[in-house]
Amino acid sequence: MSLSWIFLLLIVPTQQIELPGLKAQVVVVRDSRGVAHIEASSEEDLYYVQGYITAADRLWQMDLLRRAAAGRLSELFGDRTLKEDERRRTLGYSRAVEQAVKRLDGWVLRVLERYSQGVNAYIASLSDEALPLEFKLLGYRPEPWKPQDCLLVGKNLAEALASSWQYDLLRTAFSDLPASRFQLLFPESSDFDVLIVGYDTKESKRRPTLPAVTVPTSDLALVYGAEQNFGYFEASNNWVVSGKRTVTGKPILANDPHLRPTVPSVWHMIHLKAGRINVAGVTFPGVPGVIIGHNDYIAWGCTNLTADQQDLYSEQFDSTGKRYKTPFGWKDAEVFVEQIRVRESMISTATKPVTLEVVKTRHGPVVLRADNRAYALRWHALDAEESAMEAFLLLNRARNWREFRAALARYDGAAQNFVYADLAGNIGYQAAGKIPIRSDGDGSFVVDGSSGKGEWTGWVAFDDLPRLYNPPSGIIVTANSRVVGDSYRRVLTRAWADPFRSRRIFQLLQQKGRLSVEDMTLIQCDTRSFFAEILLPRLRQIARESGNLLDDFIKDLEGWDGMVEPNESAPLILEETLSRLEKKLLVHLVGPERADKYVWPMSGTFLWQVLSSGKQEYLPAGYPNYGSLIADCYKQARQELGSRLEYPWLWGKQYVTRFKHPLAEVPGTGQLFEIKNAPMRGSYGHLVTVNVGDYVSMRFVADLSNWDRSVHGIALGVVGTASSPHWTDQFDDWLMCKTRSMPWTAAAIEADKKSRTIFRPQISNMTSANQP
């Protein structure tokens, strides 16, 4: 052994752990942020130790995630989570994964088994006293981890990224409006869209031909009560540029997924190396492999395509509530009786049983009931098939565009925009996910379940999904907005996001000749609102046409450059004014009841179309022009701000980061889990920016000229234990957009190394293994 090696062993803490079931030695190096770099001699041992390490970092979070998906939160939290448990039991994630795990390819199942064995080895090593604090406060031990639990935790993300059925209900409730008004309220395209595939034609695909059933507006209230994600902001940005646009001559890829802020962070950073696997990035606690990151050859990132993968069917039941009408006569529904254990008191672990009856038609579970109306959900995530896990495991080892696409051909999760770059200098885009083909229509309205129309007849073939390889522009950008023109023959969705983030990213990428990793990070942190950029000139024009009605409003906005920053007052005043303007317009256009229920991902485009058109027909009664309407909204906004905030009114006073641990409100000990709030940079509201504040779950920029110069960071920290130095050690970097490099090469890992753990096979295992 060399003197330098001995010296390193002396200065770097080294721990040795024997693990039952391990076949050979595995070395884990922790860097300065606590990220584990795992090196094994076999993939089986690699995933085993990944399970162990992830459990060591995030055991309670893993348990909470599987409980949430399985509908078992009330065992811990009592009545307050019962409605959530009932919703998840109705969807039937547990039933689906129990069957799905039996159908997995053998090698994928083996990965899940080895990962689970690693998790269970860590659980077995913990005495009751050594359990994470959350377990001790709630008075229980974690159950053994199973392969199906890896699939279960993924259902949480699938649900967060899927909301098309709620929009089906919404659009159907509004479908009696005149066509022009309906199209105004539910725009599907914009002049600012950044298209990747195809081009726009003169054809209109705005309204499907399939007749909608009648949905009373009152039924929309059920969505807000039954679906936690509806109306929330879950989105993402990603882009990739070719070498001809970078300072290094090699591609650079960037990705920052936007998800609801959680404690601990939704992502877990990891580096895995064994055999032909060498991959680093982020994954979900409880899932093996890497979800977003890079390997030796390629880098990738993803955003939500927002494709319509869910349909809602209005079912006709007889008086028993158990038989429903089909085109072939009446049919018995499947009925599942679920027993939910509900904790009776937080000072006792005793539970009471609550019975839930789940009714399932040929389309899926009945997710909403109102009077004599019942709505069943068809969604592939509820089927007993699962290949998303296999897709990511294959993606981890892909070496080129062909293998990248072959991996994504297996992907069946929430439809995603995947961007790609490789060491050979290629860049690309591939949409992936199972998107249904319907016998009639496109699934954007509620369908009469007894009619036989709108049935699923298959899936859009993978080769028919949008893709792009080495475009002449050298730029590919996605941010949940429309990516295909009307010339694309399928209707992927009618609920795209506003194009303001994607347009701003595209604008910034084009402004500079040669781009660096630092430039990409600055774009991820950009807080200039593109909507404000186009809106401010129009507001000034309206002001000029309105005499002096808007003098004070324009004065409040004067000199503002459109940056949504904590110490700015203009964006707060404008956001508050726009909120009231939208509400007044909606009340005029659809009435007060419907106005309260309106939620649309392109509502900013709706607002822009109204203001840019200047049409009198959109003005509420009593307002002779848009100047008078905006002046009234501005006055109300100032009154409201004055009652709520101390002057000066600043963006950062009202909008702050909010990371809340589930146990933060527990008297006494809750303060141990508190995360400091900070003034928020950026917006996810009307003035949406590339940096959307606390919804930025992680930032990743891959430098394909030198992997060690790639940067990666999450919102809080790698470890989910509040007493750990890595609990929130990334928070300040995340807040100030100072994303750090993630070491890749052996030399970089060695230079940033803070600890080493050597996992060895348990001696008794080795002895028995060597027996003749």
ChimeraX attribute file (.defattr): number of C-alpha atoms within 10 A of each C-alpha:
attribute: neighborCount
match mode: 1-to-1
recipient: residues
	/A:1	5
	/A:2	6
	/A:3	8
	/A:4	9
	/A:5	9
	/A:6	10
	/A:7	10
	/A:8	13
	/A:9	13
	/A:10	10
	/A:11	10
	/A:12	13
	/A:13	12
	/A:14	15
	/A:15	11
	/A:16	11
	/A:17	13
	/A:18	13
	/A:19	22
	/A:20	16
	/A:21	17
	/A:22	22
	/A:23	19
	/A:24	16
	/A:25	17
	/A:26	22
	/A:27	18
	/A:28	23
	/A:29	22
	/A:30	19
	/A:31	20
	/A:32	15
	/A:33	22
	/A:34	22
	/A:35	24
	/A:36	27
	/A:37	24
	/A:38	25
	/A:39	24
	/A:40	23
	/A:41	15
	/A:42	18
	/A:43	18
	/A:44	20
	/A:45	26
	/A:46	28
	/A:47	29
	/A:48	29
	/A:49	30
	/A:50	29
	/A:51	30
	/A:52	23
	/A:53	21
	/A:54	28
	/A:55	26
	/A:56	18
	/A:57	26
	/A:58	20
	/A:59	27
	/A:60	21
	/A:61	21
	/A:62	23
	/A:63	22
	/A:64	17
	/A:65	25
	/A:66	24
	/A:67	21
	/A:68	21
	/A:69	27
	/A:70	25
	/A:71	27
	/A:72	24
	/A:73	25
	/A:74	24
	/A:75	23
	/A:76	23
	/A:77	19
	/A:78	19
	/A:79	17
	/A:80	12
	/A:81	17
	/A:82	21
	/A:83	14
	/A:84	21
	/A:85	25
	/A:86	24
	/A:87	20
	/A:88	20
	/A:89	26
	/A:90	23
	/A:91	24
	/A:92	23
	/A:93	22
	/A:94	23
	/A:95	15
	/A:96	19
	/A:97	25
	/A:98	17
	/A:99	15
	/A:100	18
	/A:101	21
	/A:102	14
	/A:103	14
	/A:104	17
	/A:105	12
	/A:106	9
	/A:107	10
	/A:108	17
	/A:109	18
	/A:110	15
	/A:111	23
	/A:112	28
	/A:113	21
	/A:114	26
	/A:115	31
	/A:116	29
	/A:117	24
	/A:118	28
	/A:119	27
	/A:120	20
	/A:121	21
	/A:122	19
	/A:123	21
	/A:124	11
	/A:125	11
	/A:126	13
	/A:127	9
	/A:128	12
	/A:129	9
	/A:130	11
	/A:131	17
	/A:132	20
	/A:133	17
	/A:134	19
	/A:135	18
	/A:136	13
	/A:137	14
	/A:138	16
	/A:139	14
	/A:140	13
	/A:141	17
	/A:142	15
	/A:143	9
	/A:144	14
	/A:145	24
	/A:146	17
	/A:147	22
	/A:148	21
	/A:149	26
	/A:150	25
	/A:151	26
	/A:152	25
	/A:153	24
	/A:154	20
	/A:155	24
	/A:156	17
	/A:157	17
	/A:158	14
	/A:159	16
	/A:160	18
	/A:161	23
	/A:162	24
	/A:163	21
	/A:164	23
	/A:165	25
	/A:166	25
	/A:167	27
	/A:168	23
	/A:169	29
	/A:170	25
	/A:171	23
	/A:172	22
	/A:173	23
	/A:174	20
	/A:175	19
	/A:176	13
	/A:177	15
	/A:178	9
	/A:179	11
	/A:180	8
	/A:181	15
	/A:182	18
	/A:183	14
	/A:184	16
	/A:185	24
	/A:186	21
	/A:187	22
	/A:188	22
	/A:189	21
	/A:190	17
	/A:191	7
	/A:192	15
	/A:193	19
	/A:194	24
	/A:195	18
	/A:196	19
	/A:197	17
	/A:198	14
	/A:199	12
	/A:200	13
	/A:201	10
	/A:202	7
	/A:203	8
	/A:204	9
	/A:205	11
	/A:206	15
	/A:207	16
	/A:208	16
	/A:209	10
	/A:210	16
	/A:211	16
	/A:212	22
	/A:213	17
	/A:214	16
	/A:215	20
	/A:216	13
	/A:217	16
	/A:218	13
	/A:219	18
	/A:220	19
	/A:221	11
	/A:222	15
	/A:223	21
	/A:224	14
	/A:225	11
	/A:226	15
	/A:227	15
	/A:228	13
	/A:229	17
	/A:230	20
	/A:231	16
	/A:232	14
	/A:233	17
	/A:234	20
	/A:235	24
	/A:236	28
	/A:237	27
	/A:238	28
	/A:239	31
	/A:240	28
	/A:241	28
	/A:242	25
	/A:243	22
	/A:244	17
	/A:245	21
	/A:246	20
	/A:247	15
	/A:248	17
	/A:249	16
	/A:250	22
	/A:251	30
	/A:252	30
	/A:253	28
	/A:254	30
	/A:255	29
	/A:256	30
	/A:257	21
	/A:258	23
	/A:259	21
	/A:260	18
	/A:261	20
	/A:262	18
	/A:263	23
	/A:264	27
	/A:265	24
	/A:266	21
	/A:267	22
	/A:268	27
	/A:269	27
	/A:270	24
	/A:271	26
	/A:272	25
	/A:273	19
	/A:274	18
	/A:275	11
	/A:276	13
	/A:277	22
	/A:278	18
	/A:279	27
	/A:280	28
	/A:281	25
	/A:282	23
	/A:283	19
	/A:284	22
	/A:285	25
	/A:286	30
	/A:287	25
	/A:288	24
	/A:289	29
	/A:290	23
	/A:291	24
	/A:292	24
	/A:293	28
	/A:294	31
	/A:295	25
	/A:296	19
	/A:297	18
	/A:298	26
	/A:299	34
	/A:300	30
	/A:301	28
	/A:302	28
	/A:303	26
	/A:304	27
	/A:305	29
	/A:306	24
	/A:307	26
	/A:308	27
	/A:309	24
	/A:310	21
	/A:311	30
	/A:312	30
	/A:313	28
	/A:314	25
	/A:315	24
	/A:316	19
	/A:317	20
	/A:318	12
	/A:319	9
	/A:320	7
	/A:321	13
	/A:322	15
	/A:323	19
	/A:324	22
	/A:325	18
	/A:326	18
	/A:327	11
	/A:328	9
	/A:329	9
	/A:330	14
	/A:331	15
	/A:332	15
	/A:333	20
	/A:334	14
	/A:335	13
	/A:336	15
	/A:337	12
	/A:338	17
	/A:339	14
	/A:340	21
	/A:341	22
	/A:342	24
	/A:343	22
	/A:344	18
	/A:345	13
	/A:346	13
	/A:347	10
	/A:348	10
	/A:349	16
	/A:350	13
	/A:351	16
	/A:352	13
	/A:353	13
	/A:354	12
	/A:355	11
	/A:356	16
	/A:357	13
	/A:358	20
	/A:359	20
	/A:360	22
	/A:361	24
	/A:362	15
	/A:363	19
	/A:364	24
	/A:365	25
	/A:366	22
	/A:367	21
	/A:368	18
	/A:369	14
	/A:370	11
	/A:371	6
	/A:372	11
	/A:373	13
	/A:374	20
	/A:375	25
	/A:376	25
	/A:377	23
	/A:378	22
	/A:379	21
	/A:380	19
	/A:381	23
	/A:382	20
	/A:383	16
	/A:384	17
	/A:385	18
	/A:386	25
	/A:387	20
	/A:388	20
	/A:389	25
	/A:390	22
	/A:391	22
	/A:392	21
	/A:393	18
	/A:394	21
	/A:395	30
	/A:396	30
	/A:397	20
	/A:398	23
	/A:399	16
	/A:400	19
	/A:401	19
	/A:402	9
	/A:403	14
	/A:404	23
	/A:405	24
	/A:406	16
	/A:407	21
	/A:408	23
	/A:409	20
	/A:410	21
	/A:411	24
	/A:412	21
	/A:413	25
	/A:414	26
	/A:415	24
	/A:416	22
	/A:417	27
	/A:418	25
	/A:419	28
	/A:420	30
	/A:421	31
	/A:422	25
	/A:423	18
	/A:424	13
	/A:425	18
	/A:426	20
	/A:427	30
	/A:428	23
	/A:429	28
	/A:430	22
	/A:431	25
	/A:432	29
	/A:433	24
	/A:434	24
	/A:435	26
	/A:436	23
	/A:437	21
	/A:438	17
	/A:439	14
	/A:440	17
	/A:441	19
	/A:442	23
	/A:443	29
	/A:444	28
	/A:445	29
	/A:446	29
	/A:447	29
	/A:448	20
	/A:449	25
	/A:450	18
	/A:451	15
	/A:452	13
	/A:453	16
	/A:454	24
	/A:455	21
	/A:456	17
	/A:457	11
	/A:458	12
	/A:459	12
	/A:460	16
	/A:461	14
	/A:462	20
	/A:463	12
	/A:464	11
	/A:465	17
	/A:466	19
	/A:467	19
	/A:468	15
	/A:469	16
	/A:470	16
	/A:471	15
	/A:472	7
	/A:473	11
	/A:474	18
	/A:475	20
	/A:476	26
	/A:477	25
	/A:478	30
	/A:479	30
	/A:480	26
	/A:481	30
	/A:482	27
	/A:483	24
	/A:484	21
	/A:485	18
	/A:486	17
	/A:487	13
	/A:488	17
	/A:489	10
	/A:490	14
	/A:491	20
	/A:492	24
	/A:493	18
	/A:494	26
	/A:495	25
	/A:496	23
	/A:497	26
	/A:498	28
	/A:499	27
	/A:500	29
	/A:501	31
	/A:502	30
	/A:503	21
	/A:504	23
	/A:505	24
	/A:506	18
	/A:507	12
	/A:508	15
	/A:509	22
	/A:510	14
	/A:511	9
	/A:512	12
	/A:513	10
	/A:514	15
	/A:515	22
	/A:516	18
	/A:517	21
	/A:518	14
	/A:519	15
	/A:520	23
	/A:521	20
	/A:522	15
	/A:523	19
	/A:524	24
	/A:525	24
	/A:526	23
	/A:527	23
	/A:528	23
	/A:529	26
	/A:530	22
	/A:531	22
	/A:532	24
	/A:533	16
	/A:534	14
	/A:535	18
	/A:536	18
	/A:537	11
	/A:538	16
	/A:539	20
	/A:540	18
	/A:541	12
	/A:542	21
	/A:543	21
	/A:544	14
	/A:545	14
	/A:546	16
	/A:547	11
	/A:548	13
	/A:549	18
	/A:550	23
	/A:551	14
	/A:552	13
	/A:553	22
	/A:554	17
	/A:555	11
	/A:556	15
	/A:557	17
	/A:558	12
	/A:559	9
	/A:560	15
	/A:561	14
	/A:562	22
	/A:563	21
	/A:564	29
	/A:565	22
	/A:566	20
	/A:567	16
	/A:568	18
	/A:569	20
	/A:570	24
	/A:571	28
	/A:572	23
	/A:573	20
	/A:574	21
	/A:575	19
	/A:576	18
	/A:577	21
	/A:578	21
	/A:579	15
	/A:580	18
	/A:581	20
	/A:582	19
	/A:583	16
	/A:584	19
	/A:585	18
	/A:586	21
	/A:587	15
	/A:588	16
	/A:589	20
	/A:590	17
	/A:591	12
	/A:592	13
	/A:593	12
	/A:594	17
	/A:595	17
	/A:596	14
	/A:597	17
	/A:598	19
	/A:599	17
	/A:600	21
	/A:601	21
	/A:602	24
	/A:603	19
	/A:604	22
	/A:605	26
	/A:606	20
	/A:607	19
	/A:608	16
	/A:609	16
	/A:610	20
	/A:611	16
	/A:612	13
	/A:613	9
	/A:614	14
	/A:615	12
	/A:616	12
	/A:617	10
	/A:618	16
	/A:619	19
	/A:620	17
	/A:621	9
	/A:622	8
	/A:623	13
	/A:624	11
	/A:625	16
	/A:626	23
	/A:627	22
	/A:628	19
	/A:629	21
	/A:630	23
	/A:631	21
	/A:632	17
	/A:633	22
	/A:634	24
	/A:635	13
	/A:636	15
	/A:637	21
	/A:638	16
	/A:639	11
	/A:640	12
	/A:641	18
	/A:642	13
	/A:643	8
	/A:644	11
	/A:645	12
	/A:646	10
	/A:647	10
	/A:648	12
	/A:649	20
	/A:650	21
	/A:651	24
	/A:652	20
	/A:653	19
	/A:654	15
	/A:655	20
	/A:656	17
	/A:657	19
	/A:658	19
	/A:659	23
	/A:660	17
	/A:661	17
	/A:662	17
	/A:663	18
	/A:664	17
	/A:665	14
	/A:666	12
	/A:667	8
	/A:668	8
	/A:669	14
	/A:670	14
	/A:671	13
	/A:672	15
	/A:673	24
	/A:674	17
	/A:675	20
	/A:676	12
	/A:677	12
	/A:678	17
	/A:679	20
	/A:680	23
	/A:681	26
	/A:682	27
	/A:683	25
	/A:684	20
	/A:685	13
	/A:686	23
	/A:687	27
	/A:688	23
	/A:689	29
	/A:690	27
	/A:691	28
	/A:692	28
	/A:693	26
	/A:694	26
	/A:695	24
	/A:696	25
	/A:697	23
	/A:698	24
	/A:699	25
	/A:700	30
	/A:701	32
	/A:702	29
	/A:703	24
	/A:704	26
	/A:705	18
	/A:706	13
	/A:707	20
	/A:708	17
	/A:709	17
	/A:710	25
	/A:711	22
	/A:712	24
	/A:713	29
	/A:714	25
	/A:715	27
	/A:716	28
	/A:717	27
	/A:718	29
	/A:719	26
	/A:720	25
	/A:721	22
	/A:722	18
	/A:723	13
	/A:724	14
	/A:725	13
	/A:726	20
	/A:727	23
	/A:728	24
	/A:729	19
	/A:730	19
	/A:731	18
	/A:732	14
	/A:733	15
	/A:734	23
	/A:735	20
	/A:736	10
	/A:737	18
	/A:738	18
	/A:739	22
	/A:740	18
	/A:741	17
	/A:742	27
	/A:743	24
	/A:744	22
	/A:745	12
	/A:746	9
	/A:747	11
	/A:748	14
	/A:749	18
	/A:750	16
	/A:751	12
	/A:752	15
	/A:753	22
	/A:754	18
	/A:755	19
	/A:756	19
	/A:757	17
	/A:758	16
	/A:759	20
	/A:760	19
	/A:761	19
	/A:762	16
	/A:763	12
	/A:764	10
	/A:765	14
	/A:766	16
	/A:767	10
	/A:768	9
	/A:769	10
	/A:770	8
	/A:771	6
	/A:772	4
